[in-house]
Amino acid sequence: MTDTKIELCRLYENVSKTTGKRYFVGNLSFTSKLLLLPNEQAKEGEPGWTLFVVERESKPKAATPWTGGEPWTG
């Protein structure tokens, strides 16, 4: 049996502007992202990172300019 790798998403390394701590983030879909944070309370032999699925913030949509005409009703 061969191990097939399927790329889920790519993670990007960032540093928090408020805390100065390192974390990783990547887009999972149009509505969610992955957030990988260090587990600062981890003891020897425990996982050093925690992975979260987080809802993405919606970006404001650009307004459609009104052309002054009536809508087409077909």
Sequence and secondary structure as in RCSB ss.txt:
>XXXX:A:sequence
MTDTKIELCRLYENVSKTTGKRYFVGNLSFTSKLLLLPNEQAKEGEPGWTLFVVERESKPKAATPWTGGEPWTG
>XXXX:A:secstr
           EEEE TTT  EEEEEE SSSEEEEEEE TT  TTS SEEEEEEE            SS     
